[in-house]
Amino acid sequence: MAIDNKDSIQLLNTAIIKSKEKKIDASFEQRLAQTCQSPEVVALGVAISHLAEAEGISYDQAALRLVETIRRLDTAWNDYVMMEGFEKLKDALRQHPASPMA
C-alpha cells in the first residue's frame, strides 16, 4: 500500500530538516558503503524504476529527476531555516538594541 503524495512530501520534508541536525562525519567511505547497502537505497531503486516506467524515460533520467527533486526540497528548506533564523535575530535585536558607543 502506497502513501499519498501529500503524506510523502510531508515525510520527506521532515526527514530533510531532521537530517540537518546530524553531525558531519569524515569517514565517508564507511558511510557510503553502509548507505549503498541500506533498504533506503533499495527503495530509491524502486522509485527510479517506477518513475522511468510511468514517465517513459530512461533509468538515468529518472534517477537524475529524483535527485534534483530532493535537492530542490533540501534547498527550499535550507532557505526557510535561514530566513527563520534571520527573523529570530531581528526580533532579538529589536528587543535588545545595541547601546550607542561612547
Beta strands, then each sheet from edge to edge (+ up, - down):
end
